[in-house]
Amino acid sequence: MILGLQLTAIIFSLVMIYFALIHYKKGQLNGTEILSWIIIWIAAMFVVAFPEILRTYARTFFVTRVFDLMVLGGFILVISLVSAAYVRSKRTEKKLEELVRKLALRDTKKKK
């Protein structure tokens, strides 16, 4: 039987799939990204609906409760995403700086 919290999590996952599809239609996500997000949210719904499946994985990692395993996995996921976003923003910042320098040099050459 699905509890209220499980139902809330499933509805949240469906809403997130809907938002991902909206971003895909706007061209903000490519095919690989939309597929990844749909798989992630379907897996989240599956885990929320059937938490017993993760019990064997929890025991493998010497974690006593499935919830603890999910929190641990969430921390790992968030740290990975933040690290990737940081690297991506630094890369963009560096490219922008190079572009500004090139444009500034080009403008000074035109003025001379």
Backbone bond lengths (Angstrom), bond angles and torsions (degrees), N, CA, C in turn:
res aa  C-N    CA-C-N  psi(-1)  N-CA   C-N-CA  omega(-1)  CA-C   N-CA-C  phi
1 M - - - 1.445 - - 1.529 109.26 -
2 I 1.317 115.70 135.45 1.460 121.28 -178.13 1.524 109.29 -87.51
3 L 1.323 115.50 127.41 1.458 121.72 -179.83 1.529 110.91 -84.36
4 G 1.323 116.02 170.48 1.460 121.20 -178.70 1.511 113.41 -59.83
5 L 1.331 116.86 -41.32 1.459 120.38 179.79 1.526 110.72 -67.00
6 Q 1.325 116.27 -38.12 1.457 119.76 177.24 1.527 110.61 -64.39
7 L 1.321 116.17 -42.21 1.462 120.56 178.82 1.529 110.67 -62.68
8 T 1.310 116.20 -40.95 1.466 120.67 177.46 1.528 110.61 -61.74
9 A 1.317 117.40 -43.24 1.468 121.38 179.90 1.529 110.92 -65.94
10 I 1.318 117.39 -37.87 1.467 120.69 178.92 1.527 110.12 -67.58
11 I 1.322 117.12 -43.04 1.468 120.41 177.42 1.529 110.24 -62.83
12 F 1.328 116.95 -41.45 1.462 121.08 177.12 1.531 110.61 -59.77
13 S 1.334 117.26 -43.03 1.464 121.14 179.22 1.524 110.99 -63.13
14 L 1.321 116.89 -41.04 1.466 120.19 178.24 1.531 111.33 -64.44
15 V 1.321 116.57 -40.10 1.468 120.47 177.39 1.527 110.07 -64.08
16 M 1.321 117.42 -40.08 1.463 120.36 179.65 1.529 111.18 -66.84
17 I 1.331 117.67 -36.26 1.468 120.62 174.65 1.527 109.34 -63.04
18 Y 1.319 116.56 -42.40 1.466 121.12 178.04 1.533 110.71 -59.98
19 F 1.334 117.12 -46.01 1.465 120.41 178.49 1.531 111.42 -62.94
20 A 1.326 117.00 -38.78 1.465 120.04 177.86 1.530 110.27 -63.18
21 L 1.325 116.70 -40.71 1.467 120.04 178.43 1.527 111.50 -65.46
22 I 1.317 116.97 -37.29 1.466 120.24 176.73 1.530 110.19 -62.15
23 H 1.332 116.85 -45.23 1.466 120.36 179.47 1.527 111.02 -65.75
24 Y 1.329 117.09 -33.68 1.466 120.76 177.04 1.528 110.04 -65.65
25 K 1.324 116.98 -44.10 1.468 120.43 -179.96 1.524 111.83 -65.66
26 K 1.325 117.48 -30.08 1.465 121.38 177.30 1.527 111.54 -77.85
27 G 1.336 117.27 -9.89 1.453 120.98 -179.67 1.513 113.66 87.55
28 Q 1.328 117.28 12.27 1.459 120.63 -179.02 1.527 112.26 -86.68
29 L 1.321 117.78 -13.36 1.463 123.06 175.83 1.522 108.21 -127.24
30 N 1.332 116.70 142.26 1.457 119.25 175.52 1.530 110.01 -92.06
31 G 1.315 116.96 -178.46 1.461 121.38 -175.72 1.520 113.80 -61.15
32 T 1.317 116.80 -41.42 1.465 120.46 179.78 1.519 111.23 -65.96
33 E 1.318 116.37 -41.37 1.464 120.07 -179.00 1.522 111.78 -66.65
34 I 1.338 117.53 -43.29 1.463 119.46 -179.56 1.521 110.14 -65.71
35 L 1.327 116.82 -39.20 1.465 119.93 177.98 1.525 110.68 -63.84
36 S 1.323 116.81 -41.49 1.465 120.67 178.72 1.520 111.38 -61.97
37 W 1.338 116.53 -46.12 1.458 119.37 -179.40 1.523 111.94 -65.23
38 I 1.319 117.17 -39.76 1.471 119.32 179.04 1.520 110.23 -64.35
39 I 1.325 117.36 -43.17 1.469 120.58 178.78 1.526 110.72 -62.84
40 I 1.326 117.16 -42.92 1.469 120.59 179.81 1.520 110.82 -61.26
41 W 1.332 117.66 -46.37 1.468 119.94 -177.03 1.523 112.23 -72.31
42 I 1.330 117.86 -33.11 1.470 119.35 174.97 1.522 109.73 -67.60
43 A 1.333 116.95 -40.69 1.466 119.95 176.53 1.522 110.71 -62.27
44 A 1.326 116.82 -39.54 1.469 120.27 177.84 1.524 110.67 -61.96
45 M 1.327 116.97 -43.00 1.471 119.94 178.12 1.524 111.02 -63.00
46 F 1.325 115.88 -40.79 1.461 120.92 -179.47 1.527 110.90 -64.38
47 V 1.318 116.67 -43.70 1.468 121.11 -179.96 1.522 110.80 -67.02
48 V 1.322 116.75 -38.87 1.465 120.09 179.37 1.524 110.49 -67.42
49 A 1.326 116.76 -40.23 1.465 120.17 -178.35 1.524 112.02 -73.29
50 F 1.339 116.96 -35.24 1.466 121.42 -177.56 1.531 110.64 -127.89
51 P 1.321 118.90 73.54 1.469 120.93 -176.18 1.530 113.51 -68.89
52 E 1.327 117.80 -15.01 1.475 120.17 -179.70 1.524 111.60 -63.27
53 I 1.325 116.31 -26.36 1.466 120.55 -178.34 1.526 110.87 -60.78
54 L 1.306 116.49 -36.59 1.467 120.30 -177.76 1.522 113.45 -79.91
55 R 1.297 117.27 -8.17 1.459 119.94 -177.73 1.536 111.74 -60.49
56 T 1.334 117.36 -40.37 1.471 119.56 179.31 1.528 110.90 -66.89
57 Y 1.346 116.53 -37.85 1.461 119.42 177.29 1.521 111.00 -67.44
58 A 1.306 116.40 -36.19 1.468 120.01 178.40 1.523 110.19 -62.81
59 R 1.306 116.45 -42.74 1.472 119.73 178.84 1.525 111.25 -65.70
60 T 1.322 117.00 -35.54 1.460 121.09 179.12 1.526 110.98 -60.09
61 F 1.329 116.87 -38.38 1.460 121.78 -179.39 1.522 112.49 -95.13
62 F 1.315 116.56 14.69 1.472 123.26 177.54 1.530 112.01 58.35
63 V 1.318 115.93 38.82 1.459 122.52 176.25 1.519 106.50 -107.39
64 T 1.320 116.75 131.50 1.464 119.34 -173.04 1.520 113.78 -78.67
65 R 1.333 117.99 -34.18 1.461 119.75 -177.74 1.526 110.72 -118.37
66 V 1.318 115.55 147.99 1.462 121.15 178.50 1.526 110.39 -63.87
67 F 1.317 116.43 -37.74 1.463 120.11 179.36 1.525 110.91 -59.77
68 D 1.322 117.11 -41.41 1.468 120.55 178.21 1.527 110.86 -61.75
69 L 1.334 116.20 -40.14 1.461 120.52 177.89 1.529 110.60 -63.55
70 M 1.320 116.44 -41.74 1.465 120.24 179.67 1.528 111.23 -66.50
71 V 1.321 117.81 -39.30 1.467 120.99 177.31 1.524 109.95 -64.89
72 L 1.315 116.93 -43.34 1.460 121.39 177.87 1.527 110.62 -60.95
73 G 1.319 116.35 -45.97 1.464 120.44 176.94 1.518 112.16 -61.70
74 G 1.333 116.16 -38.06 1.462 120.39 177.64 1.519 112.05 -63.87
75 F 1.328 116.58 -42.67 1.465 120.03 177.21 1.525 110.92 -61.31
76 I 1.311 116.64 -44.25 1.463 120.40 179.53 1.523 110.22 -62.30
77 L 1.321 116.91 -42.98 1.461 121.19 179.41 1.526 111.47 -63.95
78 V 1.318 117.19 -45.52 1.468 120.66 -179.05 1.527 110.86 -64.32
79 I 1.312 117.53 -43.23 1.465 120.45 178.91 1.526 110.39 -62.64
80 S 1.324 117.39 -41.19 1.466 121.14 178.12 1.523 111.26 -63.31
81 L 1.326 116.73 -45.07 1.464 120.45 -179.12 1.526 111.97 -66.13
82 V 1.315 117.20 -40.64 1.467 120.39 178.69 1.527 110.28 -65.74
83 S 1.318 117.31 -41.18 1.469 120.48 178.51 1.524 110.88 -63.20
84 A 1.324 116.90 -44.39 1.463 120.61 179.34 1.527 110.86 -64.28
85 A 1.320 117.58 -40.72 1.468 120.95 178.71 1.525 110.82 -65.06
86 Y 1.316 117.19 -38.37 1.468 121.17 178.80 1.527 110.51 -63.61
87 V 1.327 116.35 -47.05 1.464 120.30 -179.61 1.527 109.98 -62.79
88 R 1.325 116.41 -42.67 1.459 120.76 -179.88 1.534 111.17 -64.08
89 S 1.319 117.29 -40.92 1.470 119.51 179.97 1.526 110.94 -68.74
90 K 1.320 117.65 -37.27 1.467 120.53 177.16 1.532 110.61 -64.13
91 R 1.331 116.10 -40.93 1.461 120.82 178.87 1.536 110.16 -63.14
92 T 1.314 116.42 -43.63 1.464 120.99 178.72 1.522 110.84 -64.97
93 E 1.317 116.43 -40.76 1.467 121.11 178.41 1.526 110.86 -60.98
94 K 1.327 116.38 -41.57 1.461 120.68 -179.39 1.531 110.74 -66.75
95 K 1.337 117.01 -42.03 1.463 120.39 178.11 1.524 111.11 -64.45
96 L 1.313 116.93 -40.26 1.459 121.16 178.99 1.523 110.82 -64.77
97 E 1.318 116.20 -40.75 1.464 120.12 178.58 1.524 110.68 -63.27
98 E 1.335 117.30 -42.93 1.464 120.70 178.20 1.524 111.04 -62.79
99 L 1.323 116.98 -40.70 1.461 121.18 179.46 1.526 111.36 -64.73
100 V 1.317 116.69 -42.76 1.467 120.64 178.84 1.520 110.34 -63.66
101 R 1.315 117.70 -40.51 1.471 120.69 178.75 1.530 111.09 -63.77
102 K 1.341 116.14 -44.24 1.467 119.74 179.28 1.524 111.09 -61.96
103 L 1.324 116.12 -43.82 1.465 119.57 179.70 1.524 111.20 -65.60
104 A 1.321 117.17 -38.71 1.466 120.56 178.78 1.524 110.64 -65.10
105 L 1.330 117.16 -42.58 1.466 120.49 178.23 1.519 110.84 -65.48
106 R 1.315 117.30 -39.78 1.460 121.14 179.61 1.529 110.59 -64.60
107 D 1.320 116.36 -41.11 1.464 120.23 179.75 1.525 111.62 -67.38
108 T 1.329 117.49 -37.08 1.471 119.47 179.26 1.525 110.51 -69.86
109 K 1.326 118.15 -33.75 1.466 121.02 178.11 1.525 110.79 -68.86
110 K 1.333 117.08 -35.04 1.463 120.55 178.93 1.526 111.44 -68.99
111 K 1.323 117.32 -34.10 1.457 121.48 -177.92 1.519 112.16 -72.91
112 K 1.321 118.15 -24.04 1.474 121.48 -177.79 1.469 110.11 -81.04
